[in-house]
Every structure is written in structure tokens, then in C-alpha cells.
Amino acid sequence: MLFENGDRLIFAGDSVTDMGHEGNGEGLFEAVGRGYVRVVENLLEACYPQLTLRITNAGVSGNTSRDLLARFDRDVVSRDPQWVSICIGINDVWRQFDTPAIAENAVLPEEYERNVEQMIVSVKDRVKGIFLLTPYYMEPNRDDRMRARMDEYGAICCRLAEKYGCCLVDMQAMYDRFFRYRHSSRIAWDRVHPNQMGATLMAREFLKHCEFEYNNNW
């Protein structure tokens, strides 16, 4: 297991991370939301009861990378985590398609790369590790305009992860594999916000990078 007793893990992102979390994003009931962060916490608790890990949901619905960067010091760095997960970029792309006339709402690739890089640099020397999750669009057709654009942002994450030694969690690749067998409507009608099955898939993909074992002998 990558995590050690007492470690704090903060998940930063947009609505995919947020998923209705309450208060300061940690604690009982719906505090960590009902998405992949909740499933990650559940599995860590169930399979590693000997470890006390503090899971914090710092997702905010509607955020772009610009928005997340503006609050990153307050919501992530100042809370002194040992591990940070960054999952951002879907809205950066989505605003280019659902409200194209409001150009200032979109975050183009060059700014997106600067924003994510600044987040990484601000915290990398203070934590044990950073997980960088690729933004995704649940559209198997790579020629679809929004899917093609999202792939550009995923490629930026790949470059930054390699540059700074972050752990890359490729959520787009995970969904692509799943959609060989199931249609995307099984997970999300809007091809972005996952249901509980999608949350489980994302948690499973995340934990694959954490030396997680389901059959941990405790």
C-alpha cells in the first residue's frame, strides 16, 4: 500500500470529484460526496482497517483549471496533505462547445497547461506524491470534435506527469476500455458525470496506482 497511517489525501477537481460533497469535504455520511472519492474511501477503509487515512474532497462543481488554481492554495496547499489528486479539465473543454459565444469561460490548451503546472509546482515539494487524472469524455468515437479536443488536454496531463514525476491515472483510457463492452449511456447520459458504476470504475482505476490489494490480510 502506497499510503501510510495518518496520511491525508486531498482530491481536487470539478463536479466529477465534487459529486455533492458537504461542508469541508471530509467526515461522516455525504461529507465526501457520492462519487469516486467516496468509493476510494470505502475501499481503503474496508480493505485496510489498520490504517487511519484522512480523505478530503476539494472538488467544486463547474470549476475549470482557472478556478481551481485560484483556490488551490486555500483548499489544498494550506491543508498540508501528504498526497494530492488533481482531476480537472472537463469544463475547460466543455465550455468551448456548450457556450461557444462566451469565449472567456473557456480555458484553451496553453492556459490549461500553465494552470495545471502551477498547481503541481506549488505543492510538489511538500507532499509524498501527486496523482494527475486525465480529463475525459465518454465518447468512443475519437473523431468527435469534443472528444478530439479532450484528448489534447489529456496529452498535456501526460507531459506534465512525466516532467514532474506525478502518477498519471488515465481515466480516458480506462473508459475507452470499458466501452468496448458497454455503451457510454450505461455510465452517463451526458458523457461526463458518472453514475455509481462509473464512480466505481474511476475508484478502481485510481487504486490500481496505489499498490492497493483487495485481499489484504488483516
Backbone bond lengths (Angstrom), bond angles and torsions (degrees), N, CA, C in turn:
res aa  C-N    CA-C-N  psi(-1)  N-CA   C-N-CA  omega(-1)  CA-C   N-CA-C  phi
1 M - - - 1.461 - - 1.519 110.08 -
2 L 1.298 115.30 130.98 1.455 121.77 -178.20 1.528 111.97 -68.41
3 F 1.323 117.15 -34.94 1.454 121.47 -174.73 1.530 110.96 -86.99
4 E 1.335 115.00 151.68 1.454 121.65 179.98 1.523 109.99 -117.82
5 N 1.308 115.82 159.14 1.455 120.99 -178.89 1.531 110.64 -53.87
6 G 1.326 115.81 130.74 1.458 121.08 179.24 1.506 115.17 90.77
7 D 1.329 118.07 -5.60 1.466 120.73 -179.70 1.533 110.89 -66.94
8 R 1.329 114.43 146.48 1.461 121.23 173.71 1.516 109.09 -113.08
9 L 1.318 115.93 130.30 1.458 122.37 180.00 1.520 108.81 -119.03
10 I 1.339 116.37 120.89 1.463 121.36 179.57 1.529 109.65 -107.99
11 F 1.331 115.04 127.00 1.456 121.79 176.90 1.523 108.57 -99.91
12 A 1.323 117.64 113.36 1.461 122.95 -179.73 1.518 109.04 -106.12
13 G 1.352 116.14 138.83 1.447 117.61 179.65 1.514 113.38 174.33
14 D 1.336 114.26 -153.97 1.467 121.79 -177.54 1.525 109.76 -110.36
15 S 1.334 117.99 -148.03 1.464 121.03 -175.45 1.519 112.94 -64.46
16 V 1.333 117.51 -29.60 1.461 120.34 179.29 1.526 110.35 -62.99
17 T 1.316 116.57 -33.12 1.465 121.60 175.36 1.526 110.21 -84.72
18 D 1.317 116.75 -45.47 1.468 122.87 -177.89 1.523 112.12 -52.88
19 M 1.311 116.91 -65.84 1.464 124.31 178.36 1.523 112.74 44.19
20 G 1.331 116.40 47.12 1.446 121.56 172.81 1.507 115.97 77.38
21 H 1.322 117.92 24.66 1.465 118.54 179.33 1.519 110.31 -65.80
22 E 1.313 116.36 156.04 1.455 121.65 -174.45 1.524 111.66 -117.71
23 G 1.331 115.37 154.14 1.463 121.45 174.35 1.510 112.43 58.44
24 N 1.334 115.62 -130.69 1.459 120.51 -177.90 1.523 112.73 -90.35
25 G 1.328 116.95 11.96 1.456 121.03 172.31 1.504 116.00 82.73
26 E 1.318 118.01 20.66 1.462 119.85 178.20 1.523 109.92 -154.21
27 G 1.330 115.90 155.25 1.452 119.86 179.53 1.515 112.60 116.73
28 L 1.339 116.53 -152.33 1.453 122.31 -171.98 1.525 113.45 -83.79
29 F 1.334 114.21 164.33 1.457 124.16 171.64 1.536 111.72 58.63
30 E 1.335 119.20 -121.00 1.454 120.75 -174.52 1.533 113.09 -93.07
31 A 1.316 116.61 16.54 1.470 119.52 -176.12 1.521 112.33 -58.23
32 V 1.327 117.80 -37.91 1.464 120.42 -179.65 1.525 112.44 -96.10
33 G 1.339 116.41 10.72 1.447 119.80 178.00 1.514 112.50 82.91
34 R 1.339 115.15 -171.33 1.461 120.63 -177.19 1.531 111.91 -122.12
35 G 1.328 116.79 19.50 1.455 120.88 -178.34 1.511 113.57 -103.36
36 Y 1.319 116.46 -150.90 1.460 120.58 -174.64 1.522 112.78 -64.65
37 V 1.336 118.19 -28.65 1.463 120.24 178.13 1.529 109.64 -62.99
38 R 1.332 116.40 -41.18 1.459 121.32 177.90 1.529 110.70 -62.23
39 V 1.317 117.06 -43.06 1.463 120.49 -178.88 1.529 110.41 -67.03
40 V 1.333 116.51 -40.85 1.468 119.64 175.97 1.521 110.41 -58.01
41 E 1.343 116.77 -48.26 1.455 120.13 179.69 1.526 111.31 -61.22
42 N 1.331 117.08 -43.80 1.466 120.60 179.75 1.519 111.89 -58.80
43 L 1.328 116.20 -45.96 1.462 119.63 -177.08 1.526 111.81 -69.66
44 L 1.318 116.91 -38.01 1.464 119.34 177.11 1.527 110.75 -63.88
45 E 1.326 116.91 -42.19 1.463 121.02 178.89 1.524 110.93 -65.31
46 A 1.340 116.52 -43.54 1.457 121.07 -175.01 1.528 112.61 -71.41
47 C 1.318 116.15 -37.56 1.468 119.96 -174.32 1.523 113.55 -96.76
48 Y 1.334 117.42 -18.37 1.472 121.45 179.89 1.532 110.41 -132.53
49 P 1.339 117.67 61.20 1.466 119.84 -178.20 1.523 113.10 -65.71
50 Q 1.324 116.91 -16.15 1.467 119.89 179.09 1.521 112.29 -76.78
51 L 1.342 117.04 -10.83 1.457 121.24 179.88 1.526 110.57 -105.56
52 T 1.315 116.29 136.49 1.457 121.30 171.99 1.518 107.89 -103.00
53 L 1.332 115.56 108.41 1.465 121.50 -177.06 1.517 108.95 -118.31
54 R 1.322 116.40 137.90 1.457 121.57 -178.47 1.525 108.72 -101.15
55 I 1.313 116.57 112.85 1.457 122.90 -177.58 1.527 109.18 -103.98
56 T 1.323 116.90 126.24 1.458 122.06 -178.38 1.527 110.23 -124.93
57 N 1.324 116.13 128.48 1.458 121.89 177.28 1.527 108.61 -95.87
58 A 1.316 116.64 112.94 1.467 122.14 178.32 1.525 110.86 -114.00
59 G 1.322 116.44 34.45 1.452 120.58 175.90 1.518 110.70 -85.42
60 V 1.319 117.24 146.99 1.466 122.58 175.52 1.525 108.29 -133.78
61 S 1.328 115.12 120.70 1.455 120.83 -178.03 1.523 111.21 -56.85
62 G 1.327 116.00 135.95 1.453 121.86 177.53 1.510 115.21 88.62
63 N 1.326 117.28 -7.84 1.463 119.78 -176.60 1.525 112.69 -65.98
64 T 1.316 115.10 140.19 1.457 122.46 164.21 1.528 107.27 -99.08
65 S 1.304 117.14 177.33 1.462 120.00 176.18 1.527 110.75 -62.97
66 R 1.323 116.55 -30.79 1.470 120.84 176.77 1.528 110.57 -63.12
67 D 1.333 116.02 -44.25 1.464 120.75 179.09 1.523 111.47 -66.61
68 L 1.311 116.44 -43.63 1.462 119.86 -178.95 1.520 110.93 -64.62
69 L 1.313 117.13 -41.05 1.459 120.09 178.62 1.530 110.80 -60.61
70 A 1.332 117.15 -38.94 1.462 121.36 -177.77 1.526 112.29 -63.50
71 R 1.330 117.88 -25.77 1.458 120.46 -178.62 1.531 112.79 -114.42
72 F 1.317 117.11 7.86 1.457 121.19 -172.18 1.530 111.89 -64.27
73 D 1.314 117.89 -43.22 1.465 120.05 178.92 1.526 111.20 -61.09
74 R 1.336 115.58 -44.21 1.467 119.93 -177.13 1.527 111.83 -69.61
75 D 1.336 116.77 -46.08 1.456 120.52 -169.71 1.521 113.94 -91.89
76 V 1.322 116.96 -14.99 1.467 119.62 -177.55 1.528 111.12 -124.56
77 V 1.325 117.15 -66.46 1.464 121.12 -172.31 1.525 111.75 -58.93
78 S 1.318 117.60 -45.94 1.467 120.83 -175.06 1.521 113.08 -69.15
79 R 1.320 117.92 -12.41 1.464 120.94 -179.27 1.523 112.22 -91.86
80 D 1.318 116.26 2.05 1.470 122.65 172.88 1.532 113.94 53.14
81 P 1.326 117.28 56.37 1.469 119.07 176.63 1.523 111.45 -77.04
82 Q 1.319 115.56 160.29 1.463 120.67 170.42 1.532 111.07 -90.22
83 W 1.323 115.28 -26.72 1.465 121.46 -179.18 1.520 109.26 -135.61
84 V 1.324 116.47 142.86 1.466 121.44 178.84 1.525 108.94 -130.05
85 S 1.317 115.66 134.39 1.458 122.12 173.67 1.524 108.54 -115.10
86 I 1.331 116.62 129.52 1.465 121.97 -179.83 1.527 108.53 -118.28
87 C 1.330 115.33 119.68 1.468 121.38 177.44 1.526 107.63 -130.70
88 I 1.316 116.56 96.76 1.465 120.67 -173.14 1.537 109.24 -148.28
89 G 1.329 115.51 153.17 1.464 119.35 175.44 1.510 114.48 133.49
90 I 1.339 116.82 -21.45 1.463 118.94 -177.82 1.527 111.12 -60.46
91 N 1.331 117.23 -46.55 1.468 119.76 -179.59 1.521 112.51 -70.81
92 D 1.334 116.44 -28.57 1.462 119.77 175.03 1.527 110.12 -55.29
93 V 1.338 114.54 -41.30 1.463 120.96 -179.89 1.526 111.59 -83.30
94 W 1.312 117.16 -45.15 1.463 122.09 -173.26 1.526 111.84 -57.35
95 R 1.331 116.38 -41.12 1.472 119.29 -179.07 1.523 111.74 -63.83
96 Q 1.311 117.50 -20.87 1.464 119.96 177.07 1.522 111.44 -71.98
97 F 1.351 116.71 -16.98 1.459 121.22 -175.05 1.521 113.52 -114.54
98 D 1.347 118.14 -36.22 1.461 117.54 -176.63 1.530 112.58 -89.51
99 T 1.324 117.47 -22.81 1.476 120.98 175.47 1.526 109.15 -137.13
100 P 1.313 117.98 62.18 1.471 120.84 -173.63 1.521 113.98 -64.08
101 A 1.338 117.86 -24.05 1.462 120.05 -179.31 1.524 112.22 -75.21
102 I 1.340 116.68 -19.93 1.474 120.60 178.78 1.529 107.01 -97.42
103 A 1.304 115.19 76.21 1.463 121.40 -170.35 1.526 112.90 -62.35
104 E 1.337 117.28 -29.17 1.456 119.38 -176.42 1.528 112.97 -70.82
105 N 1.332 117.68 -14.31 1.466 120.57 178.45 1.523 112.51 -79.84
106 A 1.311 116.23 -20.35 1.459 120.55 -178.29 1.530 110.37 -84.43
107 V 1.307 115.54 148.21 1.463 121.62 174.67 1.527 107.39 -116.66
108 L 1.315 117.10 110.66 1.460 122.11 -176.09 1.528 110.75 -76.10
109 P 1.323 117.46 164.00 1.461 120.67 -172.25 1.527 115.22 -53.37
110 E 1.321 117.37 -41.81 1.467 119.42 -177.31 1.526 111.15 -62.20
111 E 1.326 116.54 -44.12 1.464 119.32 178.75 1.523 110.58 -69.17
112 Y 1.319 116.41 -40.29 1.466 119.94 178.64 1.529 110.72 -55.99
113 E 1.314 116.65 -46.05 1.461 119.68 -179.95 1.526 110.87 -62.39
114 R 1.327 117.67 -42.69 1.463 120.54 178.13 1.525 111.00 -62.34
115 N 1.314 116.82 -42.79 1.455 120.63 -177.61 1.525 112.00 -63.32
116 V 1.323 115.57 -49.35 1.465 119.19 -178.02 1.526 110.35 -66.82
117 E 1.324 116.42 -39.20 1.462 119.22 178.52 1.527 110.92 -61.78
118 Q 1.323 116.92 -40.24 1.465 119.95 179.49 1.520 111.46 -64.93
119 M 1.318 117.27 -37.48 1.460 120.02 175.93 1.528 110.63 -62.02
120 I 1.314 115.67 -46.97 1.469 119.98 -179.34 1.521 110.75 -59.90
121 V 1.315 116.55 -48.86 1.468 121.01 -177.49 1.524 111.34 -62.46
122 S 1.318 117.33 -35.96 1.468 120.33 -176.36 1.514 113.24 -68.06
123 V 1.329 116.95 -20.07 1.471 118.40 -173.51 1.529 113.83 -124.34
124 K 1.326 118.67 -12.63 1.457 120.64 -168.86 1.531 114.28 -62.72
125 D 1.314 117.73 -30.98 1.467 119.90 -179.01 1.522 112.63 -88.17
126 R 1.326 116.58 2.44 1.461 121.13 -177.37 1.521 112.89 -112.03
127 V 1.341 117.00 -7.45 1.462 120.30 -173.21 1.533 110.85 -125.33
128 K 1.320 114.74 167.04 1.461 120.47 176.19 1.526 111.43 -77.57
129 G 1.316 115.38 -28.01 1.453 117.97 -179.40 1.516 112.60 -174.84
130 I 1.344 115.47 159.71 1.459 123.42 179.36 1.524 108.58 -125.77
131 F 1.324 115.68 131.16 1.463 122.13 172.41 1.534 107.35 -100.24
132 L 1.313 115.84 128.48 1.460 120.85 178.21 1.522 107.42 -115.06
133 L 1.335 115.58 111.43 1.454 122.09 -177.23 1.528 109.59 -96.49
134 T 1.303 117.35 130.30 1.455 120.04 -179.48 1.527 110.54 -70.86
135 P 1.338 117.38 141.45 1.464 118.89 168.19 1.526 108.25 -66.83
136 Y 1.319 116.29 160.80 1.464 119.37 -174.71 1.521 110.27 -147.34
137 Y 1.322 114.86 164.21 1.458 122.20 170.88 1.519 105.82 -140.07
138 M 1.313 117.53 124.95 1.463 121.69 -173.33 1.521 111.17 -78.44
139 E 1.304 115.58 61.72 1.463 123.42 -179.67 1.529 107.69 -131.09
140 P 1.332 117.41 107.42 1.471 119.68 -178.04 1.517 114.08 -64.07
141 N 1.334 117.52 -26.06 1.463 121.05 -179.15 1.527 109.42 -74.67
142 R 1.302 116.60 104.82 1.470 120.56 -175.95 1.525 112.51 -71.16
143 D 1.318 117.48 -11.51 1.461 120.15 176.52 1.518 112.28 -85.26
144 D 1.319 117.91 -12.43 1.461 121.08 173.45 1.525 108.27 -56.10
145 R 1.323 117.30 135.99 1.470 120.76 -171.46 1.524 112.71 -61.72
146 M 1.328 116.64 -43.24 1.461 118.07 -179.29 1.523 111.29 -70.79
147 R 1.336 117.16 -37.23 1.456 120.14 176.92 1.530 110.31 -63.85
148 A 1.312 117.25 -44.26 1.463 120.42 179.50 1.522 111.17 -61.49
149 R 1.327 115.95 -40.10 1.467 120.01 178.85 1.524 110.42 -67.12
150 M 1.331 117.51 -41.82 1.461 120.67 179.64 1.526 110.75 -62.04
151 D 1.314 116.91 -35.49 1.465 120.09 178.87 1.532 111.72 -62.42
152 E 1.331 116.98 -30.85 1.461 119.89 176.36 1.533 110.38 -63.10
153 Y 1.320 116.42 -39.33 1.461 121.04 -178.71 1.532 110.39 -73.71
154 G 1.322 116.12 -34.99 1.457 119.42 174.30 1.516 111.81 -63.06
155 A 1.331 116.01 -38.61 1.469 120.28 178.44 1.527 110.86 -64.65
156 I 1.332 116.46 -34.84 1.467 120.09 176.27 1.520 109.93 -62.93
157 C 1.315 117.30 -42.79 1.468 120.56 177.69 1.524 110.57 -60.62
158 C 1.307 116.49 -41.21 1.465 120.15 179.12 1.527 110.82 -60.26
159 R 1.320 116.79 -44.71 1.470 120.67 179.94 1.526 111.11 -64.18
160 L 1.323 116.59 -44.81 1.461 119.85 -177.92 1.527 111.38 -67.64
161 A 1.317 116.83 -38.17 1.463 119.97 178.14 1.523 110.71 -61.59
162 E 1.310 116.03 -42.58 1.464 119.68 178.70 1.525 110.90 -67.54
163 K 1.318 117.34 -41.42 1.465 121.81 -177.80 1.520 111.88 -63.00
164 Y 1.325 117.43 -39.58 1.464 120.78 -172.81 1.531 113.87 -110.47
165 G 1.320 117.13 6.75 1.452 119.58 177.13 1.525 113.80 70.33
166 C 1.342 117.18 29.83 1.458 120.84 176.64 1.528 109.42 -80.31
167 C 1.308 116.03 158.58 1.457 121.55 174.40 1.524 108.51 -85.55
168 L 1.315 117.20 112.30 1.456 121.90 -178.89 1.526 110.04 -83.39
169 V 1.322 116.23 126.22 1.464 122.24 174.47 1.523 106.47 -115.06
170 D 1.308 116.63 105.87 1.463 121.50 -172.04 1.525 109.73 -88.05
171 M 1.326 116.54 89.09 1.456 121.39 -179.27 1.528 112.07 -68.69
172 Q 1.319 117.70 -32.10 1.466 120.02 177.66 1.524 110.21 -63.37
173 A 1.320 117.08 -45.19 1.463 120.77 179.66 1.527 110.83 -63.52
174 M 1.328 116.44 -37.65 1.465 120.39 178.79 1.521 110.20 -62.14
175 Y 1.349 117.11 -48.14 1.459 119.70 179.90 1.525 111.14 -65.60
176 D 1.311 117.68 -35.86 1.461 120.22 177.65 1.532 110.53 -59.68
177 R 1.320 116.82 -41.57 1.467 120.32 178.59 1.526 110.23 -64.59
178 F 1.322 116.98 -43.63 1.465 120.82 -177.46 1.515 111.30 -64.25
179 F 1.329 116.64 -37.00 1.460 119.97 -175.98 1.527 113.32 -77.44
180 R 1.320 116.82 1.52 1.463 119.00 167.33 1.536 110.39 -69.26
181 Y 1.336 115.32 -22.71 1.462 121.07 -175.01 1.523 113.65 -115.27
182 R 1.326 117.96 -28.26 1.449 121.95 -177.03 1.532 109.87 -131.46
183 H 1.329 115.88 148.50 1.461 120.71 176.97 1.525 109.11 -75.66
184 S 1.330 117.09 152.15 1.463 121.22 -177.07 1.532 112.46 -62.97
185 S 1.337 117.76 -24.85 1.462 120.04 178.42 1.521 111.77 -64.29
186 R 1.302 117.31 -17.81 1.468 121.63 175.59 1.523 110.77 -66.65
187 I 1.329 117.02 -22.21 1.463 122.47 -176.23 1.524 112.17 -110.52
188 A 1.342 117.19 -44.72 1.471 119.38 -175.16 1.519 110.24 -159.92
189 W 1.343 117.12 122.31 1.456 120.42 178.75 1.526 111.76 -65.83
190 D 1.333 116.95 -33.07 1.465 118.82 179.36 1.523 112.27 -88.24
191 R 1.320 116.54 2.28 1.465 124.41 176.70 1.530 113.24 64.74
192 V 1.341 115.70 19.59 1.464 120.76 178.94 1.523 112.42 -132.82
193 H 1.336 117.90 -52.23 1.467 120.74 -171.94 1.529 110.45 -91.40
194 P 1.316 117.66 109.47 1.465 120.60 -173.89 1.522 113.10 -74.29
195 N 1.332 115.49 145.41 1.452 120.83 169.56 1.538 108.89 -78.43
196 Q 1.324 117.08 -167.82 1.456 119.64 -177.47 1.524 112.63 -63.96
197 M 1.321 116.64 -33.93 1.462 118.73 176.09 1.527 110.28 -63.77
198 G 1.342 115.87 -43.60 1.460 119.93 178.42 1.512 111.61 -64.57
199 A 1.333 116.82 -39.47 1.468 120.24 177.38 1.515 110.56 -61.22
200 T 1.327 116.33 -38.82 1.464 120.70 178.70 1.526 110.69 -67.14
201 L 1.318 116.43 -41.03 1.465 119.98 177.44 1.527 111.04 -60.97
202 M 1.331 116.42 -43.81 1.465 120.20 -179.47 1.529 111.43 -66.46
203 A 1.325 116.76 -41.27 1.467 119.93 178.10 1.527 110.43 -63.83
204 R 1.312 116.36 -42.17 1.471 121.00 178.55 1.522 110.54 -60.08
205 E 1.335 116.29 -44.48 1.464 119.94 -179.69 1.520 110.87 -65.18
206 F 1.333 116.92 -40.99 1.466 120.89 178.67 1.525 110.71 -61.90
207 L 1.318 117.09 -47.13 1.465 120.82 -174.87 1.524 112.58 -69.91
208 K 1.329 117.37 -21.29 1.465 120.15 174.99 1.521 111.49 -59.17
209 H 1.329 116.85 -24.78 1.466 122.01 -177.84 1.530 112.27 -96.23
210 C 1.322 116.95 8.87 1.474 120.88 -174.58 1.525 112.85 -116.69
211 E 1.340 116.99 14.88 1.469 121.01 -177.05 1.522 110.61 57.13
212 F 1.324 115.27 34.77 1.450 122.94 -177.75 1.524 110.25 -79.59
213 E 1.337 116.60 138.37 1.454 122.31 177.19 1.523 109.52 -126.57
214 Y 1.326 116.09 122.97 1.457 119.82 179.05 1.527 111.12 -66.45
215 N 1.316 116.37 -32.79 1.461 120.47 -177.10 1.525 111.57 -98.75
216 N 1.312 115.58 37.16 1.460 120.08 176.00 1.528 109.73 -60.26
217 N 1.322 115.88 126.14 1.460 120.70 -175.48 1.513 111.05 -86.17
218 W 1.299 115.82 103.10 1.455 121.05 176.96 1.526 108.90 -120.22
